[in-house]
Amino acid sequence: MQKIELRKNLLEIINKTKSREIIEFFNNQKPLPTGYSNSLLSVLIQSKSGFDQSILDERQNNILEQFNAKKYYETIFYSTIIKFVSNNNQTTTISYLQKSNEISNFFTYHNTLITTYNLIDSLLFQDPNLRESVEIENFKMAEEQGFLTFEMISEENIDLQNYSEVISGINELISLTIDVISNIEKLKFESKPILILADSGSNTILSIKLPKEISKVVANIINDAWKFLTNKSGYNLEKLNNNLGESLEILKKIKKAETEKLISPEQAEIWKRGITKSTEQIVMNNTLTKSKSEEIYTISNQKMLTEVTKKYLTEGNK
């Protein structure tokens, strides 16, 4: 799992299982004449409910297994905690930790979650651009703000050739897109594309800071190519090469500019060939924008992508 994914899912677990509330509860050493029992029971019930939600998410469940979290939420362990709190209304929070090994272990577990998250957060975000991109609500919104993230999907380790082809394809596609938009729409871009993250795990993540207009166009190109692949599965590789361009919205802009004599036919052809080739190079190496690959949990895009590209490439080598 990539560090970005680990951070995101670990934070969701912390929020769902009320880790911070639990730590804050036990860090409050102010005595209360009426005790703390009801407050602690409330947060414990919320924590168990959040845990039950988290284990239904495959990625979060994998993280919970690494922390041996189920041990702390199994029926016998948890009922022991609930029973102790219900029968012992302490006047200081520290008393619960001192008098119950189960509660002490439960506290240590949640403290470990938060410590791990803080460590990952500290090590990961030395680049302010990366922090800004991750703190945006989702990858689609990040694209609109100029943070474009790609995911290379692989059932095995990604070899150097595939990685190099994807990097080359992304670089070429971005460069051509900037050239097209600059010339046709007369927009000027002062900032250059910057790679702000290359993160490997089960898949590989590449995050790039771009001008907003370019980020949105490139994301749409990959989305158009993906729609073409999944809707035209009857095409062989040769037909894919000839017809992919018909499905890319940016090429319609180029054709329109050519018709209006804003650009020469030669320039239009160079852009068309370059954009089509680089887009194929990206998608046929099982790479999508992260916003698109995130849909795996609704339409299983990652599995579909590897199956579709494998089909085209197999046919192309016949």
Backbone torsions as a table, in degrees:
resi	resn	phi	psi	omega
1	MET	NA	134.1	179.0
2	GLN	-66.1	156.7	-179.2
3	LYS	-61.2	-37.7	178.3
4	ILE	-61.7	-45.9	179.7
5	GLU	-65.7	-40.9	179.3
6	LEU	-61.2	-45.9	179.6
7	ARG	-60.6	-47.8	-177.1
8	LYS	-61.0	-48.7	-176.4
9	ASN	-73.8	-31.9	175.4
10	LEU	-65.4	-39.4	177.4
11	LEU	-64.3	-39.7	178.4
12	GLU	-64.1	-39.1	177.6
13	ILE	-63.4	-46.4	179.4
14	ILE	-58.0	-43.1	-179.6
15	ASN	-69.7	-43.0	-177.8
16	LYS	-67.3	-41.6	-175.4
17	THR	-92.1	8.1	173.3
18	LYS	60.1	39.6	-178.4
19	SER	-60.0	-44.9	-178.2
20	ARG	-65.3	-40.6	179.7
21	GLU	-63.6	-37.2	179.4
22	ILE	-66.3	-46.0	179.1
23	ILE	-63.1	-43.0	179.9
24	GLU	-63.7	-36.6	178.9
25	PHE	-59.9	-49.0	-176.4
26	PHE	-76.9	-17.9	176.3
27	ASN	-82.2	-11.1	178.0
28	ASN	-84.9	105.1	-174.8
29	GLN	-98.4	9.3	-178.9
30	LYS	-73.1	121.7	-179.7
31	PRO	-65.3	146.0	174.9
32	LEU	-128.0	129.9	-179.2
33	PRO	-59.2	-33.1	-176.7
34	THR	-89.4	-4.4	178.4
35	GLY	84.1	179.8	-172.9
36	TYR	-119.2	3.9	-169.9
37	SER	-53.2	-52.4	-176.2
38	ASN	-62.6	-39.7	179.3
39	SER	-64.1	-43.3	-179.6
40	LEU	-68.5	-40.9	177.8
41	LEU	-59.9	-40.5	-179.3
42	SER	-61.3	-47.5	-177.9
43	VAL	-70.6	-31.4	177.3
44	LEU	-65.7	-41.7	178.8
45	ILE	-64.5	-42.9	177.6
46	GLN	-64.0	-38.3	-179.7
47	SER	-64.3	-43.6	179.7
48	LYS	-64.3	-40.6	178.1
49	SER	-62.2	-42.5	178.3
50	GLY	-65.4	-38.3	177.1
51	PHE	-61.9	-44.2	179.6
52	ASP	-61.0	-32.5	175.5
53	GLN	-71.5	-41.9	-175.0
54	SER	-65.6	-36.8	-177.0
55	ILE	-71.6	-11.7	176.3
56	LEU	-81.0	-16.2	177.2
57	ASP	-93.9	120.6	-173.8
58	GLU	-57.1	-44.0	-177.4
59	ARG	-67.9	-41.8	178.8
60	GLN	-69.9	-35.8	178.5
61	ASN	-64.0	-37.4	178.0
62	ASN	-62.2	-39.4	178.1
63	ILE	-67.5	-44.1	179.7
64	LEU	-59.9	-35.5	178.3
65	GLU	-65.9	-36.8	178.7
66	GLN	-64.2	-30.1	179.6
67	PHE	-93.8	3.8	-178.4
68	ASN	55.0	39.7	-172.1
69	ALA	-67.5	-31.5	-176.3
70	LYS	-61.1	-27.0	176.9
71	LYS	-57.3	-36.1	-174.9
72	TYR	-87.2	-6.4	-178.8
73	TYR	-121.9	2.7	177.2
74	GLU	-65.6	156.0	-170.1
75	THR	-56.0	-47.1	-175.9
76	ILE	-64.6	-47.3	-178.3
77	PHE	-62.5	-46.6	-174.5
78	TYR	-70.9	-38.2	179.6
79	SER	-66.4	-29.8	175.9
80	THR	-64.3	-42.5	178.4
81	ILE	-64.2	-48.5	-178.4
82	ILE	-60.3	-42.9	-179.1
83	LYS	-63.7	-43.4	-178.9
84	PHE	-63.6	-45.9	-178.5
85	VAL	-64.2	-40.5	-179.1
86	SER	-63.8	-33.8	-175.7
87	ASN	-97.3	-3.3	-175.8
88	ASN	-136.9	92.3	-179.8
89	ASN	-89.1	86.9	-175.2
90	GLN	-72.5	155.6	179.5
91	THR	-93.8	-9.5	173.2
92	THR	-133.8	147.7	-178.4
93	THR	-68.3	-33.2	-178.3
94	ILE	-62.3	-24.7	-179.3
95	SER	-61.9	-36.6	179.1
96	TYR	-63.3	-41.8	-179.8
97	LEU	-68.5	-36.6	-177.3
98	GLN	-74.5	-30.6	-171.9
99	LYS	-102.7	-7.8	-179.3
100	SER	-134.8	115.1	177.1
101	ASN	-63.6	-36.3	-179.3
102	GLU	-63.5	-45.3	179.2
103	ILE	-66.0	-39.8	178.4
104	SER	-61.5	-42.9	178.6
105	ASN	-67.6	-37.0	178.0
106	PHE	-63.9	-43.0	177.0
107	PHE	-62.0	-45.3	-179.2
108	THR	-61.6	-40.2	178.3
109	TYR	-59.6	-48.9	-178.4
110	HIS	-68.9	-33.4	176.0
111	ASN	-65.1	-36.7	177.6
112	THR	-66.0	-40.2	176.8
113	LEU	-57.4	-48.9	-177.2
114	ILE	-67.8	-41.1	178.6
115	THR	-61.9	-42.1	179.0
116	THR	-64.3	-44.6	178.4
117	TYR	-60.3	-45.8	-179.1
118	ASN	-62.8	-36.7	178.6
119	LEU	-66.2	-46.7	178.7
120	ILE	-61.8	-44.7	-179.1
121	ASP	-60.4	-42.0	-178.6
122	SER	-67.7	-43.3	-177.4
123	LEU	-73.6	-32.0	-172.4
124	LEU	-77.7	-39.6	-166.9
125	PHE	-102.4	58.7	172.4
126	GLN	-81.2	-21.6	176.7
127	ASP	-97.2	116.1	-178.7
128	PRO	-60.7	-28.8	176.8
129	ASN	-62.5	-39.4	-179.2
130	LEU	-67.7	-44.2	178.1
131	ARG	-59.5	-43.7	-179.4
132	GLU	-61.3	-41.7	-177.4
133	SER	-67.0	-39.9	-177.4
134	VAL	-73.5	-31.6	-177.3
135	GLU	-78.8	-8.8	171.5
136	ILE	-70.1	147.0	-167.3
137	GLU	-55.7	-43.6	179.2
138	ASN	-150.4	171.5	-173.9
139	PHE	-67.0	-32.5	178.5
140	LYS	-65.6	-44.9	177.7
141	MET	-65.4	-36.2	178.6
142	ALA	-63.3	-40.1	177.2
143	GLU	-57.1	-40.6	-178.3
144	GLU	-70.8	-16.9	177.7
145	GLN	-99.7	3.5	176.6
146	GLY	97.8	13.9	177.6
147	PHE	-113.1	102.4	-174.5
148	LEU	-104.7	122.7	-177.7
149	THR	-116.7	130.8	176.4
150	PHE	-108.2	151.2	174.5
151	GLU	-127.5	121.0	174.1
152	MET	-87.8	117.6	-173.3
153	ILE	-98.3	128.6	-177.3
154	SER	-149.3	139.2	174.8
155	GLU	-82.5	-16.3	178.6
156	GLU	-129.8	-175.1	176.3
157	ASN	-65.4	141.1	-179.6
158	ILE	-81.7	124.4	-178.0
159	ASP	-81.6	166.5	-173.3
160	LEU	-62.9	-36.9	-178.4
161	GLN	-64.3	-47.1	178.9
162	ASN	-62.6	-41.2	179.6
163	TYR	-62.2	-44.9	-179.6
164	SER	-63.8	-39.3	179.9
165	GLU	-65.1	-40.4	179.7
166	VAL	-66.6	-46.5	179.1
167	ILE	-59.2	-45.0	179.4
168	SER	-62.8	-43.2	-179.6
169	GLY	-64.5	-43.3	178.8
170	ILE	-63.6	-45.1	-179.9
171	ASN	-60.6	-44.1	-179.2
172	GLU	-67.5	-42.7	-178.5
173	LEU	-64.5	-43.8	178.8
174	ILE	-63.4	-44.6	-179.2
175	SER	-61.1	-45.4	179.9
176	LEU	-66.8	-39.3	179.5
177	THR	-62.8	-43.4	176.8
178	ILE	-60.2	-43.1	-180.0
179	ASP	-61.8	-45.6	-178.9
180	VAL	-63.8	-52.3	-176.7
181	ILE	-64.4	-39.3	179.1
182	SER	-61.4	-42.6	-175.1
183	ASN	-82.7	-39.6	-175.8
184	ILE	-82.3	-43.6	-176.6
185	GLU	-98.7	1.0	175.2
186	LYS	57.3	39.4	176.2
187	LEU	-98.6	144.3	179.2
188	LYS	-112.7	134.6	-178.5
189	PHE	-120.1	117.5	-178.7
190	GLU	-81.6	-39.7	-176.0
191	SER	-83.9	144.8	177.2
192	LYS	-95.7	153.7	176.9
193	PRO	-60.4	138.2	-179.2
194	ILE	-128.5	129.3	173.8
195	LEU	-78.1	116.8	-176.9
196	ILE	-105.6	-10.9	177.7
197	LEU	-159.4	132.6	167.4
198	ALA	-128.2	107.9	-169.0
199	ASP	-129.8	123.7	-178.1
200	SER	-109.5	152.7	177.2
201	GLY	-166.4	-132.2	173.5
202	SER	-62.2	-35.7	170.0
203	ASN	-123.7	176.8	-179.6
204	THR	-116.4	134.2	-177.8
205	ILE	-108.9	135.2	173.8
206	LEU	-127.6	119.8	179.1
207	SER	-113.8	134.2	-174.5
208	ILE	-129.8	134.8	174.2
209	LYS	-92.9	123.2	-174.9
210	LEU	-133.5	164.5	166.0
211	PRO	-57.9	142.9	-175.3
212	LYS	-54.4	-44.4	-176.4
213	GLU	-61.5	-39.8	-178.2
214	ILE	-71.6	-41.6	179.2
215	SER	-57.4	-45.3	-178.6
216	LYS	-66.6	-40.4	-178.8
217	VAL	-66.7	-46.1	-179.5
218	VAL	-62.9	-41.3	177.5
219	ALA	-60.4	-40.6	178.7
220	ASN	-66.6	-35.3	178.1
221	ILE	-61.5	-47.8	179.5
222	ILE	-64.0	-38.7	178.4
223	ASN	-64.5	-42.9	177.6
224	ASP	-62.3	-41.6	-179.9
225	ALA	-65.1	-39.3	179.2
226	TRP	-64.5	-43.3	177.7
227	LYS	-60.9	-40.8	-179.8
228	PHE	-62.2	-47.0	-178.2
229	LEU	-60.4	-44.1	-175.4
230	THR	-78.7	-26.1	-179.0
231	ASN	-92.2	-16.0	-177.6
232	LYS	-119.7	43.1	-173.9
233	SER	-65.4	-10.9	177.5
234	GLY	-79.4	-12.4	-179.5
235	TYR	-73.1	145.0	169.0
236	ASN	-89.2	-179.2	-173.4
237	LEU	-63.6	-39.3	-179.0
238	GLU	-62.4	-43.3	179.0
239	LYS	-68.2	-32.4	176.2
240	LEU	-59.9	-47.1	-179.0
241	ASN	-60.9	-36.3	-176.4
242	ASN	-81.7	-26.1	-170.0
243	ASN	-112.7	-12.1	-179.8
244	LEU	-57.4	-40.5	-178.3
245	GLY	-57.7	-28.0	-179.5
246	GLU	-69.3	-17.8	-176.0
247	SER	-101.7	-2.3	-178.7
248	LEU	-94.0	121.6	-176.4
249	GLU	-60.2	-35.9	-176.9
250	ILE	-64.6	-29.6	179.6
251	LEU	-73.0	-23.0	174.0
252	LYS	-69.4	-35.7	175.2
253	LYS	-62.6	-42.7	-178.8
254	ILE	-64.8	-44.5	-179.9
255	LYS	-62.5	-40.7	179.1
256	LYS	-63.9	-42.6	179.2
257	ALA	-64.7	-35.9	177.6
258	GLU	-67.5	-43.8	179.3
259	THR	-61.1	-37.3	-180.0
260	GLU	-84.9	5.9	177.2
261	LYS	60.8	30.6	174.7
262	LEU	-81.9	-24.5	176.2
263	ILE	-135.9	161.2	-179.6
264	SER	-80.9	157.0	175.7
265	PRO	-58.3	-34.9	179.7
266	GLU	-64.6	-44.3	178.9
267	GLN	-65.4	-40.8	178.4
268	ALA	-59.3	-42.0	-178.7
269	GLU	-68.0	-40.2	178.2
270	ILE	-61.3	-46.1	179.4
271	TRP	-64.6	-44.2	-178.2
272	LYS	-60.5	-48.7	-178.9
273	ARG	-63.7	-43.7	-177.6
274	GLY	-65.3	-43.7	-179.6
275	ILE	-67.6	-42.3	178.9
276	THR	-62.9	-46.5	-178.4
277	LYS	-63.6	-46.8	-177.6
278	SER	-68.0	-34.9	177.5
279	THR	-65.0	-44.4	176.0
280	GLU	-59.1	-42.5	-177.3
281	GLN	-60.5	-36.4	179.0
282	ILE	-74.2	-56.1	-172.2
283	VAL	-69.0	-37.4	-178.4
284	MET	-72.7	-9.5	170.3
285	ASN	-101.1	30.2	173.9
286	ASN	56.7	47.1	-179.7
287	THR	-125.1	132.0	177.3
288	LEU	-131.7	167.9	168.5
289	THR	-67.1	150.6	-178.2
290	LYS	-62.8	-34.0	179.1
291	SER	-61.9	-34.3	179.3
292	LYS	-78.5	-43.9	-177.8
293	SER	-69.8	-21.1	177.0
294	GLU	-61.4	-22.2	-177.4
295	GLU	-72.6	4.8	179.0
296	ILE	-51.8	-33.0	-175.6
297	TYR	-80.0	-5.8	176.3
298	THR	-115.4	-38.0	-179.7
299	ILE	-130.2	11.3	175.5
300	SER	54.0	52.6	-178.3
301	ASN	-60.0	-38.7	-175.4
302	GLN	-62.8	-44.1	177.8
303	LYS	-65.7	-42.9	179.2
304	MET	-61.8	-41.3	-177.5
305	LEU	-63.0	-47.9	-178.2
306	THR	-65.3	-35.0	179.2
307	GLU	-70.0	-43.7	-178.6
308	VAL	-66.4	-47.7	-178.1
309	THR	-66.2	-36.5	178.2
310	LYS	-62.4	-39.1	179.1
311	LYS	-62.7	-49.4	-179.6
312	TYR	-61.7	-45.0	-176.3
313	LEU	-68.7	-35.8	177.0
314	THR	-64.1	-45.4	178.3
315	GLU	-63.6	-35.9	-178.1
316	GLY	-69.0	-22.8	-178.4
317	ASN	-94.1	1.7	178.8
318	LYS	-73.7	NA	NA
